[in-house]
Amino acid sequence: MRTDSASATSAIFAANRAHGAVTFDVQRIEGVTRRRHLHESGSLRVRFPSPETEGLSAVFVNTAGGIAGGDRFDIEIAAGAGSRLAVTTAAAEKIYRAQGPAAQLNISLTAAAGAHLSWLPQETILFDQARLSRRIDIDMAQGASLLMAEAVVLGRAAMGEVMNKGFFADRWRVRRDGKLVFADTAWLEGAIAARLIEPAIADSGIAIATVLIAPGRDETLACVRALDDHFAGEVGVSAWNGFAVARLCAKDGAA
């Protein structure tokens, strides 16, 4: 009886999970970037606010109002040769408490030769006992350029909230012409608040961000370092293999 009850509970849980997917591509047509194919399903939507002179902006909206354990969202975007696309979100994404499986967020970005793709969502906010597994896979052709900025806030300090426990796995993989050129994985699990206090991890910071710029060289580093007086938290920046990467850590999301 208990086995049947557990199976029924699991089935109900699975049936009430949010699933969303968006796939679209853009192409440069007569000097202007325009959307071609678009597929949306579930609670995930994308909107294109207004025509632009050359490039195109896309704004994601999660009509579920947030992400909870067991939810899954998949995004696939392809920028055609010579196109210019900037992607953002209508609001910060909130990851709520999960008692079962982790939420999954899978992002796949492709940039053809001469394309410029900017991935600039608002921050991701993790509540106490949230569980999130995120995968970001990027394929770039030679001559493509990329700007990515992802910020994560582990508890809303202004609301007195702390992410005491939970799980966050963040896996980034970038390939150039099919060859792996950048790999980065972050993993926080268990007593997260206690670990963030440690100087070698976050030194009591709860807001972290990664900015990836390609191509990125010494000139890129000089531009970032010139902004040093404006940073409210700790920032480190380096360049190698044609990429520039900045790491940021602060005491709260506003900083």
Backbone hydrogen bonds in HBPLUS format (Angstrom, degrees):
<---DONOR---> <-ACCEPTOR-->    atom                        ^
c    i                          cat <-CA-CA->   ^        H-A-AA   ^      H-
h    n   atom  resd res      DA  || num        DHA   H-A  angle D-A-AA Bond
n    s   type  num  typ     dist DA aas  dist angle  dist       angle   num
A0005-SER N   A0001-MET O   2.93 MM   4  6.18 154.9  1.99 149.5 156.9     1
A0006-ALA N   A0002-ARG O   2.89 MM   4  6.09 157.1  1.95 147.4 153.1     2
A0007-SER N   A0003-THR O   2.97 MM   4  6.18 157.5  2.02 148.2 154.3     3
A0008-ALA N   A0004-ASP O   2.97 MM   4  6.17 153.9  2.04 144.0 151.1     4
A0009-THR N   A0005-SER O   2.92 MM   4  6.17 155.2  1.98 146.8 153.6     5
A0010-SER N   A0006-ALA O   2.93 MM   4  6.16 159.4  1.97 148.6 154.1     6
A0011-ALA N   A0007-SER O   2.94 MM   4  6.15 153.4  2.01 144.5 151.8     7
A0012-ILE N   A0008-ALA O   2.98 MM   4  6.22 155.2  2.04 147.0 153.3     8
A0013-PHE N   A0009-THR O   2.92 MM   4  6.15 160.5  1.96 150.2 155.8     9
A0014-ALA N   A0010-SER O   2.92 MM   4  6.12 166.1  1.93 151.2 154.4    10
A0015-ALA N   A0011-ALA O   2.98 MM   4  6.12 151.7  2.07 142.3 150.2    11
A0016-ASN N   A0012-ILE O   3.18 MM   4  6.35 128.8  2.46 140.1 152.0    12
A0016-ASN N   A0013-PHE O   3.15 MM   3  5.34 141.2  2.30 100.9 111.9    13
A0017-ARG N   A0014-ALA O   3.34 MM   3  5.40 166.6  2.36 107.8 108.5    14
A0072-ARG N   A0018-ALA O   2.97 MM  54  6.47 156.8  2.02 157.6 165.2    15
A0043-SER N   A0019-HIS O   3.33 MM  24  6.47 140.8  2.50 122.1 129.9    16
A0020-GLY N   A0072-ARG O   2.98 MM  52  6.52 154.0  2.05 152.2 159.9    17
A0074-ASP N   A0020-GLY O   2.93 MM  54  6.40 152.4  2.00 146.1 154.4    18
A0021-ALA N   A0041-SER O   3.04 MM  20  5.20 157.1  2.09 133.7 134.8    19
A0041-SER N   A0021-ALA O   2.88 MM  20  5.20 138.8  2.05 155.5 157.7    20
A0022-VAL N   A0074-ASP O   2.96 MM  52  6.48 151.4  2.04 156.4 165.6    21
A0076-GLU N   A0022-VAL O   2.91 MM  54  6.35 156.7  1.97 157.9 163.6    22
A0023-THR N   A0039-HIS O   2.90 MM  16  5.16 158.6  1.94 150.1 156.2    23
A0039-HIS N   A0023-THR O   2.77 MM  16  5.16 149.4  1.87 154.2 162.3    24
A0024-PHE N   A0076-GLU O   3.03 MM  52  6.52 155.0  2.09 158.2 164.8    25
A0078-ALA N   A0024-PHE O   3.14 MM  54  6.62 146.3  2.26 143.3 152.2    26
A0025-ASP N   A0037-HIS O   3.17 MM  12  5.76 144.8  2.30 151.3 156.2    27
A0036-ARG N   A0025-ASP O   2.92 MM  11  5.77 166.1  1.94 160.1 155.4    28
A0026-VAL N   A0078-ALA O   2.97 MM  52  6.47 152.4  2.05 162.9 171.9    29
A0080-GLY N   A0026-VAL O   2.84 MM  54  5.82 154.8  1.91 145.8 154.0    30
A0027-GLN N   A0034-ARG O   2.93 MM   7  5.60 161.9  1.96 158.5 160.8    31
A0034-ARG N   A0027-GLN O   2.87 MM   7  5.60 164.7  1.89 159.9 162.0    32
A0029-ILE N   A0032-VAL O   2.70 MM   3  5.25 167.1  1.72 155.6 151.1    33
A0032-VAL N   A0029-ILE O   3.09 MM   3  5.25 160.1  2.14 108.2 114.5    34
A0033-THR N   A0054-GLU O   2.77 MM  21  5.89 162.4  1.80 158.6 164.1    35
A0063-THR N   A0043-SER O   2.80 MM  20  5.08 144.7  1.92 162.6 161.6    36
A0045-ARG N   A0061-VAL O   2.89 MM  16  5.13 156.8  1.94 154.4 160.8    37
A0061-VAL N   A0045-ARG O   2.81 MM  16  5.13 162.5  1.84 145.1 146.9    38
A0047-ARG N   A0059-VAL O   2.82 MM  12  5.17 158.8  1.87 142.4 149.0    39
A0059-VAL N   A0047-ARG O   2.77 MM  12  5.17 159.7  1.81 154.0 160.7    40
A0056-LEU N   A0084-ARG O   2.93 MM  28  6.29 135.4  2.14 142.7 155.9    41
A0086-ALA N   A0056-LEU O   2.92 MM  30  6.35 157.6  1.97 157.7 164.6    42
A0058-ALA N   A0086-ALA O   2.84 MM  28  6.26 152.7  1.92 159.6 166.1    43
A0088-THR N   A0058-ALA O   2.92 MM  30  6.35 155.6  1.98 158.9 166.9    44
A0060-PHE N   A0088-THR O   2.95 MM  28  6.38 163.0  1.98 141.4 143.9    45
A0090-ALA N   A0060-PHE O   2.97 MM  30  6.07 157.7  2.03 171.0 163.8    46
A0065-GLY N   A0062-ASN O   3.12 MM   3  5.90 168.9  2.13 121.6 125.1    47
A0067-ILE N   A0094-LYS O   2.82 MM  27  6.12 158.0  1.86 166.8 172.8    48
A0096-TYR N   A0067-ILE O   2.76 MM  29  6.08 161.8  1.79 164.8 170.8    49
A0071-ASP N   A0068-ALA O   3.06 MM   3  5.75 162.0  2.09 141.2 144.1    50
A0104-GLN N   A0071-ASP O   2.88 MM  33  6.29 160.5  1.92 150.7 156.8    51
A0073-PHE N   A0104-GLN O   2.94 MM  31  6.34 152.5  2.01 149.5 158.2    52
A0106-ASN N   A0073-PHE O   2.91 MM  33  6.32 167.0  1.93 163.6 167.3    53
A0075-ILE N   A0106-ASN O   2.84 MM  31  6.24 156.9  1.89 161.1 168.6    54
A0108-SER N   A0075-ILE O   2.77 MM  33  6.08 153.1  1.85 151.3 160.7    55
A0077-ILE N   A0108-SER O   2.90 MM  31  6.33 159.3  1.94 162.2 169.1    56
A0110-THR N   A0077-ILE O   2.87 MM  33  6.24 142.7  2.01 149.7 161.0    57
A0079-ALA N   A0110-THR O   2.78 MM  31  6.08 165.9  1.80 155.5 159.1    58
A0112-ALA N   A0079-ALA O   2.92 MM  33  6.14 166.6  1.94 169.6 173.4    59
A0083-SER N   A0080-GLY O   3.08 MM   3  5.60 165.3  2.10 138.9 139.3    60
A0082-GLY N   A0113-ALA O   3.14 MM  31  6.56 135.6  2.35 129.8 142.5    61
A0116-HIS N   A0083-SER O   2.85 MM  33  6.33 154.7  1.91 154.5 163.1    62
A0085-LEU N   A0116-HIS O   2.96 MM  31  6.38 164.2  1.98 166.1 171.0    63
A0118-SER N   A0085-LEU O   2.84 MM  33  6.24 161.0  1.88 157.8 163.7    64
A0087-VAL N   A0118-SER O   2.76 MM  31  6.02 162.2  1.79 158.6 164.2    65
A0120-LEU N   A0087-VAL O   2.75 MM  33  5.83 169.0  1.76 165.3 167.5    66
A0093-GLU N   A0123-GLU O   3.07 MM  30  6.53 137.3  2.26 145.6 155.6    67
A0125-ILE N   A0093-GLU O   2.76 MM  32  6.10 166.0  1.78 165.1 170.2    68
A0095-ILE N   A0125-ILE O   2.77 MM  30  6.03 165.3  1.79 172.1 171.4    69
A0127-PHE N   A0095-ILE O   2.98 MM  32  6.09 171.0  1.99 171.3 170.0    70
A0098-ALA N   A0129-GLN O   3.02 MM  31  6.19 166.1  2.04 137.9 134.9    71
A0103-ALA N   A0131-ARG O   2.90 MM  28  6.10 165.2  1.93 142.6 138.1    72
A0133-SER N   A0103-ALA O   2.83 MM  30  6.13 158.0  1.88 159.1 165.8    73
A0105-LEU N   A0133-SER O   2.99 MM  28  6.37 155.9  2.05 154.6 157.6    74
A0135-ARG N   A0105-LEU O   2.89 MM  30  6.37 157.8  1.94 160.2 166.6    75
A0107-ILE N   A0135-ARG O   2.79 MM  28  6.10 165.3  1.81 163.3 168.6    76
A0137-ASP N   A0107-ILE O   2.83 MM  30  6.21 166.3  1.85 163.0 166.1    77
A0109-LEU N   A0137-ASP O   2.84 MM  28  6.29 161.0  1.88 159.4 166.0    78
A0139-ASP N   A0109-LEU O   2.86 MM  30  6.33 157.4  1.91 156.9 164.3    79
A0111-ALA N   A0139-ASP O   2.92 MM  28  6.38 158.0  1.96 162.5 168.4    80
A0141-ALA N   A0111-ALA O   2.94 MM  30  6.26 150.2  2.03 165.7 175.1    81
A0115-ALA N   A0112-ALA O   3.02 MM   3  5.50 161.9  2.06 136.6 138.0    82
A0145-SER N   A0115-ALA O   2.85 MM  30  6.29 158.5  1.89 159.6 166.6    83
A0117-LEU N   A0145-SER O   3.06 MM  28  6.44 161.1  2.10 147.1 149.7    84
A0147-LEU N   A0117-LEU O   2.99 MM  30  6.43 151.9  2.07 153.9 156.4    85
A0119-TRP N   A0147-LEU O   2.78 MM  28  6.22 158.5  1.83 161.0 168.4    86
A0149-ALA N   A0119-TRP O   3.04 MM  30  6.47 151.1  2.12 170.4 172.4    87
A0124-THR N   A0151-ALA O   2.89 MM  27  6.24 162.1  1.92 148.9 152.7    88
A0153-VAL N   A0124-THR O   2.80 MM  29  6.16 162.4  1.83 158.6 162.7    89
A0126-LEU N   A0153-VAL O   2.88 MM  27  6.23 166.3  1.90 166.2 170.4    90
A0155-GLY N   A0126-LEU O   3.01 MM  29  5.80 113.9  2.46 141.9 159.4    91
A0130-ALA N   A0127-PHE O   2.99 MM   3  5.42 142.7  2.14 142.6 137.3    92
A0129-GLN N   A0165-LYS O   2.65 MM  36  4.96 144.5  1.77 161.9 154.5    93
A0167-PHE N   A0130-ALA O   2.95 MM  37  6.39 153.0  2.02 153.1 157.8    94
A0132-LEU N   A0167-PHE O   2.93 MM  35  6.16 156.1  1.99 139.1 145.4    95
A0169-ALA N   A0132-LEU O   2.96 MM  37  6.40 159.7  2.00 157.4 164.0    96
A0134-ARG N   A0169-ALA O   2.85 MM  35  6.12 170.7  1.86 159.7 162.5    97
A0171-ARG N   A0134-ARG O   2.91 MM  37  6.22 168.8  1.93 153.8 157.1    98
A0136-ILE N   A0171-ARG O   2.79 MM  35  6.14 161.7  1.82 167.6 171.3    99
A0173-ARG N   A0136-ILE O   2.91 MM  37  6.33 151.3  1.99 164.9 172.6   100
A0138-ILE N   A0173-ARG O   2.88 MM  35  6.25 157.0  1.93 160.4 167.0   101
A0175-ARG N   A0138-ILE O   2.77 MM  37  6.11 158.8  1.82 156.3 163.5   102
A0140-MET N   A0175-ARG O   2.74 MM  35  6.05 167.0  1.75 160.2 164.7   103
A0177-ASP N   A0140-MET O   2.75 MM  37  6.12 154.4  1.81 156.2 165.0   104
A0144-ALA N   A0141-ALA O   3.09 MM   3  5.56 160.1  2.13 136.1 135.6   105
A0146-LEU N   A0214-ALA O   2.63 MM  68  5.02 159.5  1.67 152.5 158.0   106
A0214-ALA N   A0146-LEU O   2.89 MM  68  5.02 164.1  1.92 151.1 150.6   107
A0148-MET N   A0212-LEU O   2.88 MM  64  5.01 159.9  1.92 150.1 155.3   108
A0212-LEU N   A0148-MET O   2.83 MM  64  5.01 152.0  1.91 136.6 146.2   109
A0150-GLU N   A0210-THR O   3.03 MM  60  5.53 163.8  2.05 157.0 159.8   110
A0210-THR N   A0150-GLU O   2.96 MM  60  5.53 153.5  2.03 149.7 156.8   111
A0152-VAL N   A0208-ILE O   2.76 MM  56  5.40 166.4  1.78 167.0 171.1   112
A0208-ILE N   A0152-VAL O   2.91 MM  56  5.40 163.8  1.93 160.0 163.3   113
A0154-LEU N   A0206-ILE O   2.82 MM  52  5.19 173.7  1.82 158.2 160.3   114
A0159-MET N   A0156-ARG O   3.10 MM   3  5.49 141.8  2.25 107.3 117.8   115
A0161-GLU N   A0156-ARG O   3.00 MM   5  5.08 158.3  2.05 150.9 143.8   116
A0160-GLY N   A0157-ALA O   3.00 MM   3  4.98 161.9  2.03 106.9 111.8   117
A0192-ILE N   A0164-ASN O   2.89 MM  28  5.56 106.9  2.44 127.7 142.5   118
A0193-ALA N   A0164-ASN O   3.32 MM  29  4.67 160.3  2.36 111.5 117.3   119
A0166-GLY N   A0190-GLY O   3.17 MM  24  5.55 138.5  2.35 136.3 148.4   120
A0190-GLY N   A0166-GLY O   2.99 MM  24  5.55 135.4  2.20 167.6 165.8   121
A0168-PHE N   A0188-LEU O   2.79 MM  20  5.14 158.1  1.84 157.8 158.2   122
A0188-LEU N   A0168-PHE O   2.84 MM  20  5.14 161.1  1.87 150.1 156.4   123
A0170-ASP N   A0186-ALA O   2.87 MM  16  5.03 164.1  1.90 147.1 149.9   124
A0186-ALA N   A0170-ASP O   2.84 MM  16  5.03 157.3  1.89 141.6 149.0   125
A0172-TRP N   A0184-ASP O   2.75 MM  12  5.11 174.8  1.75 167.2 168.3   126
A0184-ASP N   A0172-TRP O   2.99 MM  12  5.11 163.0  2.02 146.0 147.1   127
A0174-VAL N   A0182-PHE O   2.84 MM   8  4.98 164.0  1.86 151.7 152.5   128
A0181-VAL N   A0174-VAL O   2.90 MM   7  5.90 172.0  1.91 156.8 159.4   129
A0182-PHE N   A0174-VAL O   3.27 MM   8  4.98 145.2  2.39 144.3 139.8   130
A0176-ARG N   A0179-LYS O   2.82 MM   3  5.21 153.6  1.89 149.1 146.7   131
A0179-LYS N   A0176-ARG O   3.06 MM   3  5.21 165.7  2.08 112.8 114.5   132
A0192-ILE N   A0190-GLY O   2.90 MM   2  5.62 124.7  2.21 112.2  96.0   133
A0195-ARG N   A0191-ALA O   3.25 MM   4  6.52 147.1  2.37 143.3 152.5   134
A0195-ARG N   A0192-ILE O   3.01 MM   3  5.10 119.9  2.38  98.1 113.7   135
A0196-LEU N   A0192-ILE O   2.91 MM   4  6.17 153.7  1.97 158.6 166.3   136
A0198-GLU N   A0195-ARG O   3.08 MM   3  5.57 142.2  2.23 110.7 120.0   137
A0204-SER N   A0196-LEU O   2.79 MM   8  5.32 158.8  1.84 136.3 137.7   138
A0201-ILE N   A0198-GLU O   3.01 MM   3  5.43 154.5  2.08 113.2 121.3   139
A0202-ALA N   A0198-GLU O   3.11 MM   4  6.22 144.9  2.24 167.2 177.6   140
A0203-ASP N   A0198-GLU O   2.92 MM   5  5.15 164.2  1.94 133.2 127.9   141
A0205-GLY N   A0202-ALA O   2.86 MM   3  4.94 153.4  1.93 107.5 116.4   142
A0206-ILE N   A0250-ALA O   2.98 MM  44  6.42 134.8  2.19 148.1 156.7   143
A0207-ALA N   A0250-ALA O   3.16 MM  43  5.19 165.5  2.19 151.9 148.5   144
A0250-ALA N   A0207-ALA O   2.86 MM  43  5.19 156.2  1.92 149.0 155.4   145
A0209-ALA N   A0248-LEU O   2.92 MM  39  5.03 147.3  2.03 142.4 142.6   146
A0248-LEU N   A0209-ALA O   2.96 MM  39  5.03 162.9  1.98 147.5 147.7   147
A0211-VAL N   A0246-ALA O   2.93 MM  35  5.04 161.2  1.97 148.4 152.7   148
A0246-ALA N   A0211-VAL O   2.89 MM  35  5.04 159.4  1.93 144.9 151.6   149
A0213-ILE N   A0244-ALA O   2.85 MM  31  5.08 164.1  1.87 159.4 161.3   150
A0244-ALA N   A0213-ILE O   2.88 MM  31  5.08 158.0  1.93 151.4 157.2   151
A0216-GLY N   A0242-GLY O   2.88 MM  26  5.34 150.9  1.96 112.1 120.2   152
A0220-THR N   A0217-ARG O   2.94 MM   3  5.21 126.3  2.24 103.1 117.2   153
A0221-LEU N   A0217-ARG O   3.18 MM   4  6.65 152.6  2.26 149.6 157.1   154
A0222-ALA N   A0218-ASP O   3.03 MM   4  6.35 154.7  2.09 149.7 156.2   155
A0223-CYS N   A0219-GLU O   3.19 MM   4  6.47 150.7  2.28 141.7 148.4   156
A0224-VAL N   A0220-THR O   3.10 MM   4  6.46 158.0  2.15 151.3 156.9   157
A0225-ARG N   A0221-LEU O   2.84 MM   4  6.02 168.8  1.86 158.3 161.7   158
A0226-ALA N   A0222-ALA O   3.02 MM   4  6.06 134.4  2.24 136.8 147.5   159
A0227-LEU N   A0224-VAL O   3.00 MM   3  5.54 157.4  2.06 113.0 120.1   160
A0228-ASP N   A0225-ARG O   3.14 MM   3  5.21 161.2  2.18 112.6 113.7   161
A0230-HIS N   A0227-LEU O   2.81 MM   3  5.51 156.1  1.87 126.5 134.4   162
A0231-PHE N   A0228-ASP O   3.26 MM   3  5.54 156.7  2.31 108.5 114.9   163
A0234-GLU N   A0249-CYS O   2.80 MM  15  5.23 146.8  1.91 167.5 164.5   164
A0249-CYS N   A0234-GLU O   2.90 MM  15  5.23 148.9  2.00 153.0 159.3   165
A0236-GLY N   A0247-ARG O   2.94 MM  11  5.21 155.7  2.00 146.5 153.9   166
A0247-ARG N   A0236-GLY O   2.75 MM  11  5.21 162.6  1.78 158.5 164.7   167
A0238-SER N   A0245-VAL O   3.01 MM   7  5.61 153.9  2.08 150.6 158.5   168
A0245-VAL N   A0238-SER O   2.85 MM   7  5.61 165.1  1.88 168.0 173.1   169
A0240-TRP N   A0243-PHE O   2.91 MM   3  5.46 145.8  2.03 149.2 160.1   170
A0243-PHE N   A0240-TRP O   2.86 MM   3  5.46 166.0  1.88 126.2 130.8   171
